[in-house]
Amino acid sequence: MRIGVDVGGTNTDAVLMDGDRVIAISKIPTTRDIGAGIEAALARVLLDSSTDPRRIRCVMIGTTQFINAFVQARDLTPVGVVRLGAPATLSLPPFTAWPEVLRNVVDGGHYILPGGFEIDGHPISRFDARAVADAARDLRNRGIFSIAISCVSSPANPRMEDEAQDIVRNEIPEAFITLSHEIGRLGLLERENATIINCSLCKLAVRVIPAFENALSKLGIHAPLYISQNDGTLKRAADVISYPVLTFASGPTNSIRGSAYLSGERNAIVVDIGGTTTDVGVITNGYPRQASGSVEIAGVSTNFRIPDLITLGLGGGSLVTLSCANPGGKPRPNVGPESVGYELATKALVFGGDTLTATDIAVAKGTVVVGDAARVNHLNRAMVDEVMNSIHDRLNDAIELMKTSAAPCPVVLVGGGSLLVNEPLSGASQSIIPEYAAVANAIGAAIGQIGGETDSVVSFMRDGRDAVITRFKADACERAVSAGARADTVDVVEIDEIPLAYMPGDSVRLRVKAVGALDIDR
């Protein structure tokens, strides 16, 4: 038996599964103390199912804790940046184009040192071990112990980053070090930014992960803990302390994976309507479609793996307000982006509160049966219709933007707010609300698999395309097994080839991803 948990901005969902069978579910308002909310959600499914905690073999948690901390610029650690790329990159230093509020918190100084590689593989300049050691000592003297190391073209050749790490570790044994080739992809600034973000979350990760483990311990659950990543796979909790940035967007990823599982659709659009936001993504072969270019997080451009999403400030807790586009004009209703979040159960009109929310509108329309419908009988019928039409228009627009062709395709509706939809969506061949749609995110966490990925720039000229791809597939499968997958279940699910016309030797960026079922008995 296993438990999947997903911590959202409004609710913390949990599901207890025995094999492929859902035994119990719970939806608890998210608490300020994330650990307390997780403990309450776990306790509910154990109680409702009369399950002995000792029968739980593993727990998987998806959390917004890290991305929320970065977006809100709280609980972050100053980061020193050692970049190997002088003199070629001096004109664009680290933290370029960062929002001031984040830079003021995270910027711990930077050092642009000789090193890096040209696109043809030749060094930009010779690696300077003494300069790296000097930078490390300066960081230590200034009390900066979280260090991001980046290097031009390191995804193709990580040698200089590895050498720099050894030197920094020798000078600062207790340092938290992140290497950019382990986080991001080609594109120096975006990759470096993702590395800095990861470093800034190190101290928070050291607190959060043990808090999760403590919540399990209090309930007598002594099973391995895994954390959801943003590609639909799992990572051991202890490893997430080193790579917290890879949990970003794991909530929508869990919803997409859960949607594929519950609906049986391998290729579809997913609309996940929560209490605060709606995420629109794509299922491709049962996994989230990944963003192909750079992605902005709180105004910082990054290029690490993250699902291709459109996020709307629209959910069950969204505030409904009236405003006038022109002075003296007729007031028009607006929905979101502000939300009552986890206070929906006390602030919405139908629950005895005094705040008009999207849930109140849905109850007044007759779409949802929750709370006391008599408390919204006074709402103007035309206004209710206008708000519902606005909600559907926004969802339809997002779906069209995510489609890759004009042909209709299946749309899977999940999340606690999915009941806001009361009419067919344009562009959908069918609209599917599967059983357990309200906790699809927790189910996505529970069915998470273990992944392995190989991503590098290669040339097919010497060994040939087939031989290189075969080698990469074997390496990706080996990495998945090493990370905790059962060898007999591992399979290659993605092979991406991106020709690099500006590089010599028939070069391509080759990425191979393999996944397999979690080996619970390991």
C-alpha positions in Angstrom: 0.0 0.0 0.0 1.2 3.5 -0.7 0.0 7.1 -0.1 0.2 10.0 -2.5 0.0 13.6 -1.2 -0.2 16.9 -3.1 0.1 20.2 -1.2 -1.7 23.0 -3.0 -2.3 26.6 -2.2 -5.9 25.9 -1.1 -6.1 22.2 -0.2 -3.8 19.3 0.7 -5.0 16.2 -0.9 -4.1 12.6 0.0 -5.0 9.2 -1.5 -4.3 5.7 -0.2 -3.8 3.1 -2.9 -3.4 -0.7 -2.9 -1.9 -1.6 -6.2 -4.1 0.1 -8.8 -7.1 0.4 -6.4 -8.0 3.7 -4.6 -8.8 2.8 -1.0 -9.4 6.2 0.6 -9.1 9.9 -0.3 -9.0 13.1 1.7 -9.0 16.9 1.0 -7.9 19.1 3.9 -7.5 22.9 3.8 -3.8 23.7 3.5 -2.3 25.0 6.7 0.3 27.7 7.3 2.4 24.9 8.8 2.7 22.6 5.7 3.7 19.7 7.9 0.6 19.9 10.0 -1.6 19.9 6.9 0.2 16.8 5.5 -0.2 15.0 8.9 -3.9 15.8 8.9 -4.4 14.5 5.4 -2.5 11.3 6.1 -4.4 10.7 9.3 -7.7 11.1 7.5 -7.0 8.4 4.9 -5.6 6.0 7.5 -8.6 6.5 9.7 -11.2 6.3 7.0 -9.7 3.1 5.7 -8.9 1.6 9.1 -5.4 1.0 7.8 -2.5 0.1 10.1 0.3 2.6 9.4 2.8 -0.3 9.3 1.2 -1.5 6.1 2.3 1.6 4.2 5.2 0.7 2.0 6.0 4.2 0.6 4.8 7.8 0.6 5.0 10.2 -2.3 4.6 14.0 -1.7 4.2 16.8 -4.2 4.7 20.2 -2.7 4.6 23.9 -3.7 6.7 24.8 -0.7 9.9 25.6 -2.8 8.4 27.5 -5.7 6.2 29.5 -3.4 9.2 30.5 -1.3 11.1 31.7 -4.4 8.1 33.6 -5.9 7.5 35.3 -2.5 11.2 35.9 -2.0 11.1 34.4 1.5 13.3 31.8 3.3 16.0 32.2 0.6 19.8 31.9 1.1 22.3 34.3 -0.5 24.2 32.7 -3.3 27.7 33.2 -4.6 28.2 32.6 -8.3 31.4 31.2 -9.8 31.2 31.5 -13.6 33.8 30.0 -15.9 33.5 32.1 -19.1 35.9 35.1 -19.1 36.5 37.0 -21.1 33.6 36.1 -23.4 30.8 36.7 -20.9 31.9 39.7 -19.0 29.3 42.0 -20.6 26.4 39.9 -19.1 27.2 39.2 -15.4 25.2 36.8 -13.2 21.8 38.1 -11.9 21.3 40.1 -15.1 17.6 41.1 -15.5 16.6 39.6 -12.1 13.7 41.5 -10.3 15.2 43.8 -7.7 13.3 42.3 -4.8 14.8 38.8 -5.6 18.3 40.1 -6.4 18.5 42.0 -3.1 17.8 38.7 -1.2 19.7 36.2 -3.3 22.8 38.0 -4.7 25.8 37.0 -2.7 28.4 38.2 -5.2 29.8 36.7 -8.4 33.2 35.9 -10.0 33.6 35.6 -13.7 36.8 33.6 -14.2 38.7 32.2 -17.1 37.3 29.0 -18.7 34.4 27.7 -20.7 34.2 26.1 -24.1 33.5 27.5 -27.6 30.7 25.8 -29.6 33.3 23.7 -31.4 34.6 22.3 -28.1 37.8 24.4 -27.8 38.4 26.2 -24.5 37.5 29.9 -24.4 40.4 30.3 -22.1 42.5 28.1 -19.8 41.0 27.0 -16.6 42.5 28.9 -13.7 42.6 26.8 -10.5 44.2 29.5 -8.4 41.5 32.1 -9.3 38.7 29.6 -8.3 40.5 28.9 -5.0 40.7 32.7 -4.4 37.0 33.2 -5.1 36.1 30.3 -2.8 38.2 31.8 0.1 36.6 35.2 -0.5 33.1 33.7 -0.3 34.0 31.8 2.9 35.3 35.0 4.5 32.1 36.8 3.6 30.0 34.1 5.1 28.6 32.8 1.8 28.3 29.0 1.8 25.8 28.4 -1.0 27.6 28.4 -4.3 26.5 28.1 -7.9 29.1 27.0 -10.4 28.4 27.7 -14.1 30.5 27.3 -17.2 29.9 28.1 -20.9 28.8 25.0 -22.8 29.0 22.8 -19.7 26.1 20.5 -20.8 28.4 19.4 -23.6 31.5 19.2 -21.5 31.2 19.4 -17.7 34.9 19.0 -16.9 35.6 22.5 -15.8 32.6 22.7 -13.5 33.7 19.4 -11.9 37.2 20.7 -11.4 35.9 23.9 -9.9 33.7 22.0 -7.5 36.6 20.0 -6.2 38.5 23.2 -5.5 35.6 25.0 -3.8 34.9 21.9 -1.7 38.5 21.8 -0.6 38.3 25.4 0.6 34.8 25.2 2.0 34.0 21.6 3.0 30.6 22.6 4.4 29.5 24.5 1.2 26.2 23.7 -0.6 27.3 23.5 -4.3 25.2 23.2 -7.4 26.7 22.6 -10.8 24.8 24.1 -13.7 25.1 21.1 -16.1 23.2 19.1 -13.5 20.2 21.5 -13.5 19.7 23.3 -16.8 20.3 23.0 -20.5 22.1 24.9 -23.2 21.9 28.7 -22.8 24.3 30.1 -20.2 22.2 32.8 -18.4 19.0 30.7 -18.1 21.0 27.6 -17.0 22.9 29.7 -14.5 19.7 31.3 -13.2 18.2 27.9 -12.5 21.4 26.9 -10.7 21.2 30.0 -8.5 17.6 29.4 -7.7 18.4 25.8 -6.6 21.2 27.1 -4.3 19.0 29.8 -2.8 16.6 27.1 -1.6 19.2 24.8 0.1 18.6 25.9 3.7 14.8 25.7 3.3 15.1 22.2 1.9 17.1 21.2 4.9 14.2 22.2 7.1 11.2 21.2 4.9 12.2 17.6 4.1 12.8 16.6 7.7 9.4 18.2 8.6 7.7 15.9 6.0 9.5 12.9 7.5 8.5 14.0 11.0 4.8 14.1 9.9 5.1 10.5 8.8 6.8 9.4 12.0 4.1 11.0 14.2 1.6 8.8 12.6 3.7 5.6 12.9 4.5 5.5 9.1 8.1 4.4 8.8 8.1 4.0 5.0 10.5 5.6 2.4 9.5 9.1 1.4 9.7 10.3 -2.2 9.1 13.8 -3.5 7.5 14.5 -6.9 9.5 16.2 -9.6 8.4 18.4 -12.4 8.7 15.7 -15.1 6.3 13.2 -13.5 8.9 11.1 -11.8 10.0 10.7 -8.1 13.2 11.5 -6.2 14.2 10.2 -2.8 13.5 12.8 -0.2 17.2 12.9 0.9 18.2 13.7 -2.7 15.7 16.6 -3.0 17.7 18.5 -0.4 20.3 18.9 -3.1 17.9 19.6 -5.9 14.8 21.4 -4.6 14.4 23.4 -7.8 13.4 20.2 -9.6 10.1 20.1 -7.6 8.9 23.4 -9.2 5.5 22.8 -11.0 5.3 19.3 -9.5 1.7 20.0 -8.6 0.5 20.5 -12.2 2.7 17.6 -13.2 1.0 15.3 -10.7 -2.4 16.4 -12.0 -1.5 15.6 -15.6 -0.1 12.2 -14.6 -3.2 11.5 -12.5 -5.5 12.6 -15.3 -3.8 10.2 -17.7 -4.2 7.4 -15.2 -7.8 8.1 -14.2 -9.1 8.8 -17.8 -7.0 6.3 -19.7 -6.1 9.0 -22.2 -2.5 8.9 -23.3 -2.8 12.1 -25.4 -5.1 14.9 -24.3 -5.5 18.4 -22.9 -5.7 18.6 -19.1 -7.6 21.4 -17.3 -6.8 21.3 -13.6 -9.1 23.8 -11.7 -8.0 24.3 -8.1 -9.1 26.8 -5.5 -6.6 29.5 -6.6 -5.4 28.8 -10.1 -6.2 26.7 -13.2 -3.4 24.9 -15.0 -3.8 23.9 -18.6 -1.3 21.3 -19.8 -0.9 18.5 -22.3 -0.6 14.7 -21.8 1.8 13.3 -24.4 2.2 9.5 -24.2 1.0 9.6 -20.6 3.4 12.2 -19.4 3.4 16.0 -19.3 4.6 17.8 -22.4 7.7 19.6 -21.5 8.3 23.3 -22.3 10.8 23.6 -25.2 12.2 27.0 -24.5 13.0 29.3 -21.6 10.5 29.6 -18.8 10.1 32.6 -16.5 9.7 32.0 -12.8 8.9 35.1 -10.8 10.5 37.2 -13.5 13.7 35.1 -13.7 14.3 33.3 -17.0 15.3 29.7 -16.7 15.7 26.6 -19.0 15.5 23.6 -16.8 12.9 20.9 -17.4 9.4 22.1 -16.6 6.0 21.2 -18.0 4.5 23.3 -20.8 1.6 25.1 -19.0 -0.8 28.0 -19.1 -1.7 29.1 -15.6 -4.8 31.2 -15.1 -5.7 33.1 -11.9 -9.0 31.3 -11.8 -10.3 28.8 -9.3 -13.1 27.9 -6.9 -11.9 30.5 -4.4 -11.4 33.3 -7.0 -12.8 36.6 -5.9 -15.7 38.0 -8.1 -15.6 41.8 -8.2 -17.4 44.5 -10.1 -15.5 47.2 -12.0 -16.2 49.8 -14.7 -14.0 50.0 -17.8 -15.2 53.6 -18.4 -16.3 56.2 -15.8 -20.1 56.1 -15.4 -20.3 52.8 -17.4 -22.1 49.6 -16.4 -20.1 47.6 -13.8 -18.7 44.4 -15.2 -17.8 41.3 -13.1 -14.2 40.2 -12.9 -13.1 36.7 -11.7 -9.7 36.5 -10.0 -6.7 36.5 -10.0 -7.1 37.2 -6.2 -8.4 34.2 -4.3 -9.5 33.4 -0.7 -7.3 30.3 -1.0 -7.5 27.9 1.9 -10.0 30.2 3.6 -12.7 29.3 1.0 -14.6 27.1 3.5 -15.1 30.2 5.8 -15.1 33.2 3.5 -17.4 32.2 0.6 -21.0 33.3 0.9 -22.4 29.7 0.7 -20.3 28.8 3.7 -21.5 31.7 5.9 -18.8 34.2 4.9 -19.0 37.6 3.3 -16.9 37.3 0.1 -18.3 36.6 -3.3 -16.3 33.8 -5.0 -16.5 31.7 -8.1 -17.9 28.8 -6.0 -20.8 31.1 -5.0 -21.5 31.8 -8.6 -21.5 28.1 -9.5 -23.9 27.4 -6.7 -26.2 30.2 -7.8 -26.1 28.8 -11.4 -27.0 25.3 -10.1 -23.7 23.8 -11.3 -22.4 22.9 -7.8 -24.3 21.7 -4.7 -22.3 22.8 -1.7 -23.0 24.9 1.3 -26.2 26.9 1.7 -27.6 27.8 -1.7 -30.1 30.2 -0.1 -27.3 32.6 0.7 -26.7 33.3 -3.0 -30.4 33.6 -4.1 -30.1 37.4 -4.1 -27.4 37.4 -6.8 -28.4 38.9 -10.1 -29.1 36.2 -12.7 -27.6 38.1 -15.6 -24.5 38.7 -13.6 -24.2 35.0 -12.7 -24.5 34.1 -16.4 -21.9 36.6 -17.4 -19.4 35.3 -14.8 -20.0 31.7 -15.9 -19.6 32.7 -19.6 -16.3 34.5 -18.7 -15.0 31.4 -17.0 -15.7 29.2 -20.0 -14.3 31.7 -22.4 -11.0 31.8 -20.5 -10.8 28.1 -20.4 -11.6 27.7 -24.1 -8.9 30.3 -25.0 -6.3 28.4 -23.0 -7.2 25.1 -24.5 -6.8 26.5 -28.1 -3.4 27.9 -27.2 -2.2 24.5 -26.0 -3.4 22.5 -29.0 -1.0 21.7 -31.8 -3.7 21.4 -34.4 -7.2 22.7 -35.1 -8.6 19.2 -34.7 -10.7 18.6 -31.6 -9.0 16.5 -28.9 -10.1 15.0 -25.6 -10.1 17.4 -22.6 -9.8 15.9 -19.1 -11.2 18.1 -16.3 -9.7 17.5 -12.8 -9.3 19.4 -9.5 -11.8 20.4 -6.9 -12.9 23.3 -9.1 -13.7 21.2 -12.1 -17.4 21.4 -11.3 -17.3 25.1 -12.3 -17.5 23.8 -15.9 -21.2 23.2 -16.8 -21.2 23.3 -20.6 -19.2 21.8 -23.5 -15.8 23.3 -24.1 -15.0 24.4 -27.6 -12.2 22.5 -29.3 -12.9 19.4 -27.2 -13.8 16.1 -28.9 -15.1 15.1 -25.4 -14.9 16.6 -21.9 -14.0 13.9 -19.3 -14.4 14.3 -15.6 -13.1 11.0 -14.3 -13.8 9.4 -10.9 -11.6 10.9 -8.2 -11.0 13.9 -10.4 -10.9 16.1 -7.3 -7.7 14.4 -6.1 -6.1 13.6 -9.4 -3.0 15.5 -8.2 -2.5 13.1 -5.2 -3.1 10.1 -7.4 -0.5 11.5 -9.8 2.0 11.6 -6.9 1.0 8.0 -5.8 1.7 6.5 -9.2 4.9 8.5 -9.8 7.7 6.5 -11.4 11.5 6.6 -11.2 13.2 8.2 -14.1 16.7 8.5 -15.6 17.8 10.9 -18.3 20.8 11.4 -20.5 21.1 14.8 -22.2 24.2 16.0 -24.1 25.6 17.4 -27.3 26.9 14.6 -29.6 28.1 14.1 -33.1 26.8 11.2 -35.2 29.7 11.3 -37.7 32.1 9.0 -35.9 30.0 6.3 -34.3 26.8 6.7 -36.3 23.3 7.7 -35.2 22.0 4.3 -34.2 25.0 3.4 -32.1 24.9 6.7 -30.2 21.2 6.5 -29.5 21.6 2.9 -28.3 24.3 4.0 -25.9 22.2 6.9 -24.6 19.2 4.6 -24.1 21.2 2.1 -22.1 22.7 4.9 -20.0 19.2 6.4 -19.3 17.9 3.0 -18.3 20.8 2.4 -16.0 20.3 5.8 -14.3 16.6 5.0 -13.7 17.6 1.7 -12.1 20.2 3.4 -10.0 17.6 5.9 -8.8 15.3 3.2 -7.6 13.4 1.8 -10.5 12.7 -1.9 -11.0 15.0 -3.1 -13.9 12.3 -5.3 -15.5 9.9 -2.3 -15.8 12.2 0.4 -17.2 11.4 1.6 -20.7 12.5 4.5 -22.8 9.6 7.0 -23.1 11.3 10.0 -24.9 14.0 10.6 -27.5 14.6 14.2 -28.5 17.1 15.1 -31.3 17.7 18.8 -31.9 20.2 19.5 -34.8 22.7 22.2 -34.0 23.4 23.7 -37.3 25.9 26.2 -35.9 28.2 23.5 -34.5 30.5 21.4 -36.6 30.6 17.7 -37.1 26.9 17.0 -37.6 26.2 17.9 -34.0 22.9 17.3 -32.3 21.6 17.8 -28.8 20.3 14.3 -27.8 18.1 13.7 -24.8 16.8 10.3 -23.8 14.5 9.7 -20.9 13.6 6.3 -19.4 11.2 5.5 -16.6 10.2 2.5 -14.5 8.1 1.5 -11.6 9.4 2.2 -8.1 11.2 -0.8 -6.6 9.4 -0.8 -3.2 11.4 -3.8 -2.0 14.8 -2.3 -2.5 
